[in-house]
Amino acid sequence: PLVAGFSLSPSPVSSVGVTGTIRSSPAPRIGDARGMVATNAEAEAVAAAEAEAEMGQKRKKTKEERLKAASKGLQVHCVGLSIHHAAVEVREKLAIPEADWNTASHQICSDGRVEEAAVLSTCNRFEIYYAATDARQAAARITEYLAERSDLPVSTLRKNLFMLSGDDAVWHLMRVAGGLDSLVVGEGQILSQVRQCHLHSIEEDGCGGKVLSRLLNGAVAAGKRVRSETAISKGSVSISSAAVELSEMKCGDDLSLPFSEARLAAIGAGKMTRLLITHLASRGLERITIVNRSMARPMELAEQFPDVDIEIKLADDLYDVIGRSDIVYTATSSEDYIVTEALLEENGLAGGRPLMLVDISVPRNVGEDCKNVPSVTAYNVDDLKAVVARNTAMRQKEMIEAETLLREEATAFIGWRESLAAVPAINRLREKAETHRQAELKKCTRKLSQNENFSEKELEAVERLSRGIVNKLLHGPMSHLRRSDSVDGRQAAVRELSDMFQLGEESTAGRKGRGRRK
């Protein structure tokens, strides 16, 4: 068995074609299991609960609410699994299509234990970045969500997951965006994926919030700096090019013919296939067959690569194409296997001439049982590690330079994040100053209004004068709080300011003062 609880049958809530288009089934209705007719009060209660749940899922926090949450001490965390920590059998159980990233984030934040969340799901990693005030409660919510989604025991998840908090989570994301945590060090596709994660998080239905959106945006900027200021991406390869290199390396042993003579086919016509053809063309590719559910994308690829003879076939011809190919690359977003041992045998492809299947999809397109078929050799993304190991060694110097740049960006975010600790003190100082200003202005205007020579405009000028004086007096202390270089220095400044202006005693003092005046 692949993994406990894993099933080859289609998901009960979706149907997936060759290209992985998902059609979700309707949500289950709430009904009375005993068939009894609900009273009007019960019906109204159910309707109110449904409306409240819907509001909780769709409502987007205001800017003021996000600032308030940030000032409470939101800490950044990361939970996930990658090709370095978990096998593909586990990763594919948690993979989420990009179109559903925000839906998953809403589910994670639904009960309030997690304030902000963003999902990053690629062929090599599944990670959730989140911010919360209570790390333990938030971790419990994340674990519940992952167990529900994967249908895996918590014990199995814990063996494969990594969990990072605070500065470690920030540093991890910086390395991911910089390409240092990728299977292929320096590859550029991950930066585009982190950018999409950021863009989704700040959409109307996103759950990025003030802290997480700032972190993701900073990670994208860090990734761009690494690629523009170092040579880490020079000569680097993507997963697609690693797949080409693997098939070229194994062709002689597995197929007993030169790679240049092999008949090639690709299943799917997305970004991975485009990169695949790019690298094949650099090796002198002249002809390839593309199988896809529709004609539009393959025709676009044919226009992009006029020097390559691209034959286009639809999904109904899938096994006919496999039958006349030597090497087949699969790169679709289907959540189910599209090539299995049973299907190969059913189509008369078992025990014939040698066939190489190179699966670069997650979830996988090629079933593990295909390795049992005589004359069939199957590889997946985990088999690419040996191919790219030498590329990592060649870029050690660039990795050191990249880490220096990434640390600068990580330090900048951490400094900004720690500066939020001063927000409550600044707010209390503003509130206290405004309270005193209003009280003194009220006494002043009461006396001035008795003078018939004073107009409304002159009273407004007095009000603006008082506001300007207060703002100028507060500018120095508040700037000092924001400019403190270290965390310890900022905390000391907050304590000094609180003691100096008695920020913790204003409510008590105000109540006592009002009592004496009565």
N, C-alpha and C positions, 0 to 999 in steps of 0.2 A: 504493500500500500504506500501511496505517496506521503500522506499526512493523515493523522487521525481526523475523521470528520470530513475528509475531502471526497467530493462526489464528481463524477464525470457527467452527470445529468445536467441539463440546462437549469439555470436559476429560475425558481418559481415566480420571480417578480419581473423578469425581463426575457426578451427573446433577441438573440444576437445573430447577425448575418456574417458573411465572410469579412466584411469591412468593419464589423463591430458596432453598427448602429443600434442603439438600445431603445426599445419602446417599453416604457414603464407601464405596469399594470395599475389600475385604479386602486386607491387606498381602501382598505377594508372599512366597512360601515360599522358604526356602533349600534348594536341591537340588544334586545332583551333575550337572554339565552333561554328563559323559561316560556317565552311566547306571551308573556303577560302584557297588557296595554298599560303604558306609562301614564301617570297622572299628568295634568297640566304643569304642576309644580316641578315634577321630575323632568319633564321635557324641557322646561325653561332652564333648569339647572344644567342639563346636558348641553343645551345650546350655548349657555353662558360659558361653560367649561371649554367647549370647542372653540368659541370665539376668542376666549382668553388665550388658549394654546396657540391659535393662529396668530393672534396679535403678538404673542411672545416670540414666535418664530420669525415674523416678518418685520417687526418694528426695529428701526435703526436708531441707535443712540444719538442724542444731540451732541454738539461740540462741547457744551458745558458738562454734560454727563461723562463724556470721555476724559475731559480734563480732570474732573473730580476723581474719576477712577484711577487715572494715572498718578494723581497726587497721593493716593492712599498707599502707594508702594507696590505697584504691579511689578512682578518679577518675570523675566522671560525664561521659558523652558522649551525643551525639544524632546519629543519621543518619536522613535521610528526604527526602521530597519533598512539595511542597505546590502549591497552585494558583498560587503566586507563582513557582515555579521550574520546574514540569514540566507538560506538556500532559496532558489527560485520557487520551490514548492510552497514556501511560506509567504514570500513576497507577493505572489500572484493572488493569494487569498485576500490581501488587503488593498490591492491596486484599485484606484479610483479614476475614472475618466476625467479629463480636465473640465468638462462641462458640468460635473457634479462636485467640484471642489468646494464651492460656496455652500451647497446643500449640506455637505458633510460638516463644514465649519459651523453651520447653524445648529445641527444636531448636537455637536459637541458643546456649544454654548447655551443649549436650550434650558438647562436648569439653574444657570447662574453661577455654578462653581468655577467655570472658566469664563473670564471676562472677554478675552480676544483669542481668535484662533485662525490659522491659515494652513491649508493642506498643500503639500508638494508630493506628487505621485508620478514617478517616471519608471522606465524599464529597469533601472538599477537601484531605485530607492523609493521608500514610502516614509514620509516624515510629517509630523504635525508640530508646528510652532505655535505656542500659546502663551498667554500672559494671565496671571492670576494673583490674588492677594494671599490666598491660602494654598500653598504648594501641595500639601497632602490631600486636601479635598479635590483639587484639580487633577492630580495624578490618578486618583480613584475614578474620577469621571472619564478620563482618557482611557483607562484600562477597561472600564465597562463598555465604552463605545467600540474599542478594538475587538473585544471578545464577542460582542454582538455581531459585528460586521463579518468577522472571519469565521465564526462558528468554531473557533479553536479554544481549547482549555487555557485558562490563564497561565497555568504552569508551562505550557508550550510557548505561549507568547513571551513570557519572561525570559526564556532561554534564548530568544532571538532578538528581543528589543534592546535598544540602548536608551538611556534616559540622561539628559543633561540639563543643568540649571544655571541661571545667572551668567557669569562671564564665560563659562564653558559652552553654554548654548549659543551665545553670541559668536564665539570663536569658531564653533562648528559651522554655523551658517556662512561665515566669511570664507572658510575653506571650501565649502560646497560651491559658492558663487565663483570663487577663484579657480575652480577646476582641480584643486589639490586633493579632494576627497573622491574624485571620480575614478572609475576603473581605468579609464584612459586619461592620465594626468594631462591637464591643459586643454581638454576637449571643450569646444565652444557651445555645444547644445545645452549644457546645464545652465549656463548664464541666461539663455533665452527662457528656460523653464522657470528659473527663480524670478525673472522679470514678470512672467505671466502670473506667478504666485502673488507677487506684489500688486499687480494690476487687478487681479480678482479680489484681493483683500480690501481694496478701496472702492470697489463697485458699490452700487446702491444696496445690493443684497450681501455684501461682503462683511466679514467680522474682524477686519484688521485692527481698527481702533488706533489710538494715538501712538502707543508704544510699538506695537508690532509693525504697523505700516512704516514707521520711521526706521525700524531695524531692517526690514526687507528692502526698502529704498536704499539704505546705506550699503547693504550687501551687493545690490546691483551696481552701485557706483564703485565699490571695491573690486568687483569682478572686471569691470571695464578698465580700471587702472592697471590691474595685473596684466591684462592682455595687451594694453597699449605701452606700458612702461617696462615690460620684461619680454623675453623671448620664449616664454613657457608654451605658447600656442604654436610656435614655429615648428613645422614638421610633425605636429601632433596628429593623432588619428582619432576618429570617432568610433562608436560601436559598429557602425556600418563598415568602416574601412578595416577595423579589426576582424570583422566577419569575412571580408574579402581576403585578408591576409591568411586567416585560418584555413579557408577553403583552398587557397592556393598552396599552402604548406602541406595539407593533408591529401590533396588530389592524387598524387602519385601512389601513395600507399592504399587509399580507400577505393580509388576508381581505376588504377593502373593506366592512366593516360595523362598527358600534359594538361595543365590548366587552360592553356590557350586553345585546346581542342574540345574542351568540355562544353556541352550545351546547357545554357543557363536559363533559369526562370525565377521570377519574383512574384510572390503572392501578396497583394496589397499595393497601393499606389500613393502612400503618404510620404511624409518627410524622410523617414528612414529609407524607403525605397529610392527616393531622389538622391540621397547621399550615397546609397549603395551604387547606383548607376554612375554617379560622379567618379567614385574611386575605381570602378570597373573600367570606365572609359579611359582613365589615366593609365591603365594597364593594357590598352589596346582593344577593349571590348568592341565587337562589331555588331553583335546580335543578341537580343534577350527577349523572352516572352514575359509579359505582365498579365497576371490574372487578377481581375477586380470585379466588384459587384456591378459597377457602372462604367461607362466609357469616358466620362468627363476628365477625371484625373489622369488616367493613362494617356489620353490625347494631349493633355498639357505637358506631360513628361516627354512625349514624342516631339513636341515643338521645342522644348528646352534642349533636347539632345538630337539635333538634326543629323549628326554623324553616326548615330547608333540606329541600327535597324530594330525598331521596337514592334513586336507583334502583340496585339491586344486581344485577350480572350476574356469572356465573362465567366462567372462562378460555375455555371453548368459544365464548363469544359475543364474544371480543375484537375481531375484525375487523368484526363487525356493528356494534359500538359505535363503533369508529373511523370506519366508513363514514357514520354519521349524526351525527358530532360536528364542530365547527369547530376547537376547541382541545383537544388531548389532552396531559395531564401524565403522565409516567411516573416512578414512584417505587417500584420494587421492588428487592429485594436479589439478583435474578438475576444470575448471572455471564455469561450469554449474551444476545445481542440477542433481544428479543422482537418488535421491529418492524424489518423490513429492506425494501430495494427489491424483492427477489424476492417476499416475502410480500405486499407491497402490490399488486404486479402480479398475483400469483396470486389475490388476493381482489377484483380489479377496481377497485382504488382509485387506479390510476395515471392521471393525465390528466383526472380528474374535477373537481369543485368544489374550491376552495382548502382546504387543511388545514394547521394549525399543530401541530407536535410540540414539546413543551417537556420535555426530559429532564433531571431533577435527580438522577439516580442515578449512582453510581460503584461498580462498573463500569457503563458506559452500557447503557441498555435499547434505545436507538434507534441503528441502524447509520448510519455516516457516509454510506453510499451512498444513504440516503433523500433527501439533498439533490439527487440526480440525477433524482428523480421529478418530472415536471411538476406544477405547482400545489401541491407540498408544500414547506413551509418548516420546517426542523428546527433547534432550538437545544439547547445543552447547558450545563452549569454554567460553562464558560469564557466563554460569551456574556453572563454576568451582570455582568462586571466594570464595564462602562460604566454599567450601571444603578445600581450602588451607589457609584460614585466620588463623587457629590455628597453622599451620606450621610456619607462619611468626612470630607470637608471641613467639614461642619457640626459635627463633634464633635472638632475639634482641641483645644479648651480642655480637654475632658474627658479626652482622651488624655494630655495633659501631667500632669494630676492623677493619672490612673490609673498612669502610669509611676512617679511618686513613691512611691505605695503599694507597687507591685510591687518597687521597689528595696529597700524596707524588708524585705519578706519574703525577697527573694533574699539580702540581706546576712545575715539571721538564719540561713538555711540554710547559707550559706558559713561563717559563724562556727562553727556546730555541726559542720560537716564538718571544719574545720581543728582543732577541739578533739580530734578522734579521733587526731591525731598524738601527743597526750600519753598515749594509752592504753598503748602499749608501756612507756613509762618508769614509769607508775603501776603497771603489773603487775610490772615488775622490782623496784620498790621494795617492793611488798607481799610478793613472794616472798622477797626478801632478809631483810626484817623477820621474816617467819614462820619462815624457816630459823633465824635467831638465837634467836628466841623458843623454838622447839622444842628447840634444843640446850641453852639455859640452863635451861629447864623440866625437861628430862630429868635434868640434873645435880642440880637442886634436889630433884626428887621422889625420886631415888635415895637421897639423904641423909634426906629426911623420912620415907620409907617404912620406914626402919630404926627409927624412933621408934614404939613401939607405941601411944602416945597419939594419933597422927594417924589419923583415919578417912578413908574414901574420899570422903565429902562434903567434908571439909576440903581434901583434895588437889584435888578438882574446883574448889573456891573459889579455890585458888592458880592453877589453870589459867585460870579466868575473869578473875582479876586481871591476869595477864600479858597476856592478849588485850586487855583493856580499855585497859591502859597503852599498848600498841603502837598500837592504833587511834587513840587520842587524840593521840599524838605524830605519826602520819602524816597526820592530818586537815588540819593547816595546810599542809604542802608540797603535798599533792594538790589542795587547794582553790586554792592559788596557781597551779598549772599550768592548772587549768580556767578560771580567771578572767582569764587574760592576754588583753588586748584585741586585740592585733594578732598576725599570724602571726609576724613577727620577734620580738616579745616572748615569744611562747610557745616558739619555738625556743630563744631565749636561756635561758629558764627551764628547759627540758628539759636543756640542756647544763650549766647550773649545778648542777641537782639530781643529774645523773649523775656529775659530778665530786665533788660534796660527799659523796655516799653510795657512790662507787666502784661504780656499777651495772654497769659494763662489765668489772669485774675480779673479781666475786664467785666465779665458777666456778674461775678459776685460783688465787685466794687460798685457796679452800676445799680444793682438791686439795693445795696445798703444805702447808697447815696440818695436814691429816690425815697427810701423809707424815712431818712432823717428829714428831708425837706417837707414831707407831709407833717 
